[in-house]
Amino acid sequence: MGDMLIEEPKETTFEVPGMLQTSFNKLFEFLQKEILCDVVIQAGNKSIKCHRNVLASCSPYFQAMFTSSLAESKQNVITIGDIDEITMEMLIKFAYTAKVDLNASNAQALLHASSVLQFDCLAQACCDFMSSQLHPTNCLGIRELAQRFGQLSLVKKSDSYTKYNFRKIIVEDEFVSISAKHLEEIISSEDLFVDNEVEVYEAVMVWVKHDVNKRKDLLPKLLSKVRLPLLPLAYLRMYVESDSLVRKNLECRDLLDEARHYQMWQVSHLPTAHLPVTERTRPRKSYAGNLIFYSFGGFENNVPLNSVEKYDPDSNKWSFVSPMKVGRGGVGAAALGRYIYAIGGHNATHYLNTVEIYDVQNDRYSPSFKWKSGPVISDYRAGAGVTWCSMGSELLKKLVENCSKNSKEESFE
């Protein structure tokens, strides 16, 4: 019989798909039935029997505890403080199953526990979940929690959310409870999304006056981050100068003097190149970032255009959006809230009385969003001025009635 051995044996790999999962399923069964457990985790009033090697394989914290010369490596009972029994039980179950049900009730507790015990993948999952739940009522608290446990990605997302939703956040209960340092960081940002600096000044004053005896000494430092020179002069005189907290503080008065000086310089007709420039006289990015400019219709070779373009100062680019239904030259236009109104115009043969409405918010997500027809105006007109009025309807009606009978005005509510 010849030699049956091959000179160079060929190696083959044998693998059982799913065996790893089956093994962990069996370990989870051992956990539930308390089989071969070699350590007890004590959290609150609950004692949980489990396996050192499973915990160590999921957590550098437990790996260091069980493999080092620490006293805990030889103890059969490990007490975990500052983590409640329900959260600890969920964390241990996660170590065996790689599954956990996250919700608004348990995400913060699980983030705390997984950060402390170094279940890093679970901590990241908690951060992702909480990022999706950010709201004006909770974003400051979530940010504080993320900061405490070193979850920088969640800190950054919370900060971005806070800057963009500043106007909504400052009326919530959480706002007056944040630290002075956090408030200073928020109002120092170039990216703070506000229409004007009045909103920033008033937010600072609300925060200070919430606990005025303890916080009034912090006012100068906070006001130094408010761009007082950019407040309207009338507002400075009517509200800032008259505030007793500002008047009684020398540093605040110095900041007020700087603002007055800047405002007077602006109206003095001196060359703008000589205007004093400081961090407080430089507009925030959002002053321009809030604005998008639109160009409507017109004529090309005596043909009316229905095209609409928008200009974004941030990107310094023009781009087309959805065209109007009708080509219009001399069209009147106005913006109110999230809507743009195109009114009247001329189509090269006759004047128009039709109105079209565009939803800017939908444009943000779908540039193909269509214009909708609005209520027609009573007269056909082109080149008409259009504006909006925020007065009550009765007052507006009286003003219109008192206008010259020879002029044509219309109001739309």
C-alpha positions as CSV (number, residue, x, y, z in Angstrom):
1,M,0.0,0.0,0.0
2,G,1.4,3.4,-0.9
3,D,2.0,6.2,1.5
4,M,-1.4,7.9,2.1
5,L,0.1,11.0,3.6
6,I,0.6,14.1,1.5
7,E,4.1,15.6,1.8
8,E,2.7,19.0,2.6
9,P,-0.6,18.7,4.4
10,K,-3.2,21.3,3.3
11,E,-4.7,23.3,6.2
12,T,-8.4,23.9,6.4
13,T,-10.5,26.1,8.6
14,F,-13.6,24.7,10.2
15,E,-16.2,27.2,11.4
16,V,-19.6,26.8,12.9
17,P,-21.7,29.8,11.9
18,G,-23.7,31.1,14.8
19,M,-21.8,29.2,17.5
20,L,-20.6,32.4,19.1
21,Q,-24.2,33.6,19.4
22,T,-25.3,30.2,20.7
23,S,-22.6,30.3,23.3
24,F,-23.6,33.7,24.6
25,N,-27.2,32.6,24.6
26,K,-26.2,29.7,26.8
27,L,-24.2,32.1,29.1
28,F,-27.3,34.3,29.4
29,E,-29.3,31.1,30.4
30,F,-26.6,30.5,33.0
31,L,-27.1,34.0,34.3
32,Q,-30.8,33.6,34.6
33,K,-30.5,30.2,36.3
34,E,-27.4,31.4,38.4
35,I,-25.2,28.5,37.0
36,L,-21.4,28.8,37.3
37,C,-21.6,32.4,38.5
38,D,-18.4,33.5,40.2
39,V,-19.2,37.1,41.3
40,V,-22.1,39.1,42.8
41,I,-22.7,42.7,41.8
42,Q,-24.5,44.6,44.5
43,A,-26.4,47.7,43.3
44,G,-28.9,49.3,45.6
45,N,-30.9,46.6,47.3
46,K,-30.3,44.0,44.6
47,S,-27.7,41.3,44.4
48,I,-27.0,40.0,40.8
49,K,-25.0,36.8,40.4
50,C,-23.0,36.8,37.1
51,H,-19.7,35.8,35.5
52,R,-16.5,37.8,35.7
53,N,-15.3,36.8,32.3
54,V,-18.4,38.1,30.6
55,L,-18.3,41.5,32.4
56,A,-14.5,41.8,31.7
57,S,-15.0,41.1,28.0
58,C,-17.4,44.0,27.7
59,S,-15.9,46.6,30.0
60,P,-12.4,47.8,30.5
61,Y,-13.5,48.9,34.0
62,F,-14.4,45.3,35.0
63,Q,-11.4,43.9,33.2
64,A,-9.1,46.1,35.2
65,M,-11.0,45.3,38.4
66,F,-10.9,41.5,37.9
67,T,-7.3,41.1,36.5
68,S,-5.4,43.6,38.6
69,S,-4.0,43.4,42.2
70,L,-7.0,45.4,43.5
71,A,-8.8,44.0,46.4
72,E,-12.0,43.6,44.3
73,S,-10.2,41.0,42.1
74,K,-10.5,38.6,45.0
75,Q,-13.8,39.6,46.4
76,N,-16.9,37.6,45.7
77,V,-19.3,40.6,46.2
78,I,-18.7,43.9,44.4
79,T,-20.7,46.9,45.5
80,I,-21.4,49.5,42.7
81,G,-22.4,52.8,44.2
82,D,-24.3,55.6,42.5
83,I,-26.1,53.3,40.0
84,D,-29.6,52.1,40.8
85,E,-30.5,48.4,40.7
86,I,-32.7,48.6,37.7
87,T,-30.1,50.3,35.6
88,M,-27.4,47.9,36.8
89,E,-29.6,44.9,35.9
90,M,-30.1,46.3,32.4
91,L,-26.4,46.9,32.0
92,I,-25.5,43.3,33.0
93,K,-28.2,41.9,30.7
94,F,-26.7,44.0,27.9
95,A,-23.3,42.4,28.5
96,Y,-24.8,39.0,27.8
97,T,-27.3,39.9,25.0
98,A,-25.9,43.0,23.3
99,K,-29.4,44.4,23.4
100,V,-31.1,47.1,25.4
101,D,-34.4,49.0,24.9
102,L,-33.6,52.8,25.1
103,N,-36.3,55.3,25.9
104,A,-36.7,58.7,27.4
105,S,-37.1,57.2,30.9
106,N,-33.9,55.3,31.0
107,A,-31.5,56.9,28.6
108,Q,-29.9,59.3,31.1
109,A,-29.4,56.7,33.8
110,L,-27.9,54.3,31.2
111,L,-25.6,57.0,29.9
112,H,-24.4,57.6,33.5
113,A,-23.9,53.9,34.2
114,S,-22.3,53.0,30.9
115,S,-19.9,56.0,31.1
116,V,-18.8,55.1,34.6
117,L,-18.4,51.4,34.0
118,Q,-16.9,51.9,30.5
119,F,-19.5,50.2,28.4
120,D,-18.4,52.5,25.6
121,C,-20.6,51.1,22.8
122,L,-23.7,51.5,25.0
123,A,-22.7,55.0,26.1
124,Q,-22.5,56.0,22.4
125,A,-25.9,54.5,21.7
126,C,-27.3,56.5,24.6
127,C,-25.7,59.7,23.2
128,D,-27.1,59.0,19.7
129,F,-30.6,58.4,21.2
130,M,-30.4,61.6,23.4
131,S,-29.2,63.6,20.4
132,S,-32.4,62.5,18.5
133,Q,-34.5,63.7,21.5
134,L,-33.0,67.2,21.9
135,H,-35.7,69.8,22.6
136,P,-35.7,73.3,24.0
137,T,-37.0,71.9,27.3
138,N,-34.1,69.5,27.8
139,C,-31.1,70.3,25.7
140,L,-29.3,72.3,28.5
141,G,-29.7,69.4,31.0
142,I,-28.6,66.9,28.4
143,R,-25.5,69.0,27.7
144,E,-24.7,69.2,31.4
145,L,-24.9,65.4,31.8
146,A,-22.8,64.8,28.7
147,Q,-20.2,67.2,30.0
148,R,-20.1,65.5,33.3
149,F,-19.3,62.1,31.7
150,G,-17.0,63.3,29.0
151,Q,-19.3,62.5,26.1
152,L,-17.9,65.3,23.9
153,S,-19.9,64.3,20.8
154,L,-23.2,64.8,22.7
155,V,-21.8,68.1,24.2
156,K,-21.1,69.4,20.7
157,K,-24.6,68.4,19.4
158,S,-26.3,70.0,22.4
159,D,-24.3,73.2,21.9
160,S,-25.2,73.4,18.2
161,Y,-28.9,72.8,19.1
162,T,-28.7,75.5,21.8
163,K,-27.2,78.0,19.4
164,Y,-29.7,77.4,16.7
165,N,-32.7,77.3,19.1
166,F,-31.6,80.0,21.5
167,R,-34.8,82.1,21.3
168,K,-36.9,79.0,22.3
169,I,-34.5,77.8,25.0
170,I,-34.3,81.1,27.0
171,V,-38.0,80.9,28.0
172,E,-37.7,77.4,29.4
173,D,-37.1,76.6,33.1
174,E,-33.7,75.0,32.4
175,F,-32.2,78.2,31.2
176,V,-32.1,80.1,34.5
177,S,-30.4,77.1,36.1
178,I,-27.3,76.9,33.9
179,S,-24.0,78.0,35.2
180,A,-22.5,81.4,34.5
181,K,-19.7,79.8,32.6
182,H,-22.1,77.9,30.3
183,L,-24.1,81.1,29.7
184,E,-20.9,83.0,28.9
185,E,-19.9,80.3,26.4
186,I,-23.3,80.4,24.7
187,I,-23.5,84.2,24.3
188,S,-19.9,84.4,23.2
189,S,-20.5,82.3,20.1
190,E,-20.4,83.9,16.6
191,D,-22.9,81.3,15.5
192,L,-25.6,82.2,18.0
193,F,-28.8,82.2,16.0
194,V,-30.6,85.5,16.9
195,D,-32.3,88.2,14.8
196,N,-30.6,91.0,16.8
197,E,-28.6,91.6,20.0
198,V,-31.7,92.6,22.0
199,E,-32.5,88.9,22.4
200,V,-29.0,88.2,23.9
201,Y,-29.2,91.2,26.3
202,E,-32.6,90.3,27.5
203,A,-31.6,86.6,28.0
204,V,-28.7,87.7,30.2
205,M,-30.9,90.0,32.3
206,V,-33.5,87.2,32.8
207,W,-30.7,84.9,34.0
208,V,-29.2,87.4,36.4
209,K,-32.5,88.6,37.9
210,H,-33.6,85.0,38.6
211,D,-31.2,85.1,41.6
212,V,-30.1,88.7,41.6
213,N,-28.4,88.7,45.0
214,K,-26.0,85.9,44.0
215,R,-25.6,86.8,40.3
216,K,-25.5,90.6,40.1
217,D,-21.7,90.6,40.5
218,L,-21.5,88.4,37.4
219,L,-23.3,90.9,35.2
220,P,-20.3,92.9,34.0
221,K,-18.5,89.8,32.7
222,L,-21.7,88.6,31.0
223,L,-22.5,92.0,29.5
224,S,-19.0,92.1,28.1
225,K,-20.0,89.2,25.8
226,V,-23.2,91.0,24.7
227,R,-22.7,93.3,21.7
228,L,-24.2,96.3,23.3
229,P,-23.0,98.7,20.5
230,L,-25.2,96.9,18.1
231,L,-28.4,97.5,20.1
232,P,-30.7,100.1,18.7
233,L,-29.9,103.5,20.2
234,A,-33.6,104.0,21.3
235,Y,-33.4,100.6,23.1
236,L,-30.2,101.5,24.8
237,R,-31.7,104.7,26.2
238,M,-35.1,103.3,27.1
239,Y,-34.2,99.9,28.6
240,V,-30.4,99.5,29.2
241,E,-29.6,102.9,30.7
242,S,-32.7,102.8,32.9
243,D,-31.9,99.4,34.4
244,S,-30.7,99.8,38.0
245,L,-28.3,96.9,37.9
246,V,-26.5,98.5,34.9
247,R,-26.5,102.0,36.4
248,K,-25.1,100.9,39.8
249,N,-22.1,99.0,38.3
250,L,-19.1,101.0,37.1
251,E,-18.0,98.2,34.7
252,C,-21.4,98.0,33.2
253,R,-21.5,101.8,32.8
254,D,-18.2,101.6,30.9
255,L,-19.7,99.1,28.5
256,L,-22.7,101.3,28.1
257,D,-20.5,104.3,27.3
258,E,-18.7,102.2,24.6
259,A,-22.1,101.4,23.1
260,R,-23.2,105.0,23.1
261,H,-20.0,106.2,21.6
262,Y,-20.3,103.7,18.8
263,Q,-23.9,104.6,18.1
264,M,-23.1,108.4,18.1
265,W,-20.1,107.7,15.8
266,Q,-22.4,106.0,13.3
267,V,-24.8,109.0,13.1
268,S,-22.0,111.6,13.0
269,H,-21.4,111.1,9.3
270,L,-17.7,110.5,9.9
271,P,-16.1,108.0,7.5
272,T,-17.1,104.4,8.4
273,A,-13.5,103.4,8.1
274,H,-12.8,105.2,11.4
275,L,-15.5,103.4,13.3
276,P,-14.0,101.7,16.4
277,V,-13.9,97.9,15.9
278,T,-14.0,95.5,18.8
279,E,-15.5,92.0,19.3
280,R,-18.6,93.8,20.5
281,T,-19.0,95.9,17.4
282,R,-18.8,92.9,15.0
283,P,-22.2,91.5,14.0
284,R,-22.7,87.8,14.7
285,K,-22.8,85.5,11.6
286,S,-26.5,84.8,12.2
287,Y,-27.4,88.5,11.5
288,A,-26.7,87.7,7.8
289,G,-27.3,84.0,8.1
290,N,-31.0,84.6,8.9
291,L,-31.4,86.3,5.5
292,I,-31.9,84.8,2.1
293,F,-32.5,87.2,-0.8
294,Y,-34.9,86.3,-3.6
295,S,-35.1,87.6,-7.2
296,F,-38.4,87.2,-9.0
297,G,-39.4,87.2,-12.7
298,G,-38.6,90.1,-15.0
299,F,-38.3,90.3,-18.7
300,E,-35.9,88.8,-21.3
301,N,-36.4,90.0,-24.9
302,N,-39.8,91.2,-23.9
303,V,-40.8,87.7,-22.7
304,P,-41.9,87.6,-19.0
305,L,-39.9,85.2,-16.8
306,N,-41.3,82.9,-14.2
307,S,-37.9,82.0,-12.8
308,V,-36.9,82.6,-9.1
309,E,-33.4,82.7,-7.7
310,K,-32.2,83.0,-4.2
311,Y,-28.9,84.3,-2.8
312,D,-27.4,82.9,0.4
313,P,-24.9,85.4,2.0
314,D,-23.2,82.5,3.9
315,S,-22.2,80.7,0.7
316,N,-22.1,83.8,-1.5
317,K,-24.0,81.9,-4.2
318,W,-27.2,82.3,-6.2
319,S,-29.3,79.2,-7.0
320,F,-32.6,78.6,-8.7
321,V,-35.7,77.5,-6.8
322,S,-39.1,76.4,-8.1
323,P,-40.4,78.8,-10.7
324,M,-43.7,80.7,-10.4
325,K,-46.7,79.4,-12.2
326,V,-46.9,82.6,-14.4
327,G,-44.2,84.7,-15.9
328,R,-44.3,88.2,-14.3
329,G,-42.4,91.5,-14.7
330,G,-42.8,94.3,-12.2
331,V,-44.0,91.8,-9.7
332,G,-44.6,93.0,-6.1
333,A,-43.2,90.7,-3.4
334,A,-43.1,90.5,0.4
335,A,-42.1,87.9,3.0
336,L,-44.0,87.0,6.1
337,G,-43.0,84.2,8.4
338,R,-42.1,81.2,6.3
339,Y,-44.0,82.4,3.2
340,I,-43.1,84.6,0.2
341,Y,-45.9,86.4,-1.7
342,A,-45.6,87.3,-5.4
343,I,-48.4,89.8,-6.2
344,G,-49.5,91.2,-9.6
345,G,-47.1,92.1,-12.3
346,H,-47.2,92.3,-16.1
347,N,-47.0,89.5,-18.7
348,A,-46.1,91.7,-21.7
349,T,-49.8,92.0,-22.8
350,H,-51.7,92.9,-19.7
351,Y,-51.5,93.6,-16.0
352,L,-52.1,90.7,-13.5
353,N,-54.2,90.5,-10.3
354,T,-53.1,87.0,-9.4
355,V,-51.1,86.1,-6.2
356,E,-48.7,83.2,-5.7
357,I,-47.3,81.9,-2.4
358,Y,-44.1,80.0,-1.7
359,D,-43.2,78.1,1.4
360,V,-39.6,78.8,2.2
361,Q,-39.4,76.1,4.9
362,N,-40.3,73.4,2.4
363,D,-37.8,74.9,0.0
364,R,-35.1,74.1,2.5
365,Y,-35.8,70.4,2.2
366,S,-37.2,70.2,-1.4
367,P,-36.2,72.8,-3.9
368,S,-38.8,71.4,-6.3
369,F,-41.7,72.5,-4.0
370,K,-44.3,74.2,-6.0
371,W,-45.8,77.7,-5.7
372,K,-49.4,77.8,-4.7
373,S,-52.1,80.2,-5.9
374,G,-53.3,82.8,-3.4
375,P,-56.4,85.1,-3.3
376,V,-56.5,87.5,-6.2
377,I,-56.3,91.2,-5.6
378,S,-59.2,93.4,-6.8
379,D,-57.2,95.5,-9.3
380,Y,-54.7,94.6,-12.0
381,R,-51.4,96.2,-11.2
382,A,-47.6,96.0,-11.8
383,G,-44.8,97.7,-9.9
384,A,-46.9,97.9,-6.8
385,G,-45.2,98.3,-3.4
386,V,-45.9,95.4,-1.0
387,T,-45.3,95.2,2.8
388,W,-46.6,93.4,5.8
389,C,-48.2,94.9,8.9
390,S,-48.3,93.3,12.3
391,M,-51.0,95.6,13.8
392,G,-54.3,94.3,14.9
393,S,-56.9,94.0,12.1
394,E,-59.2,96.7,13.4
395,L,-56.3,99.3,13.6
396,L,-55.1,98.3,10.2
397,K,-58.7,98.7,8.8
398,K,-58.9,102.2,10.2
399,L,-55.6,103.2,8.7
400,V,-56.6,101.9,5.3
401,E,-59.9,103.8,5.5
402,N,-58.1,107.0,6.3
403,C,-55.7,106.8,3.4
404,S,-56.2,109.1,0.4
405,K,-59.2,108.1,-1.8
406,N,-57.1,108.7,-4.8
407,S,-54.6,105.9,-3.9
408,K,-55.1,102.2,-4.1
409,E,-54.3,100.1,-1.1
410,E,-55.4,96.5,-0.3
411,S,-54.9,94.4,2.8
412,F,-54.8,90.7,3.1
413,E,-55.2,88.8,6.3
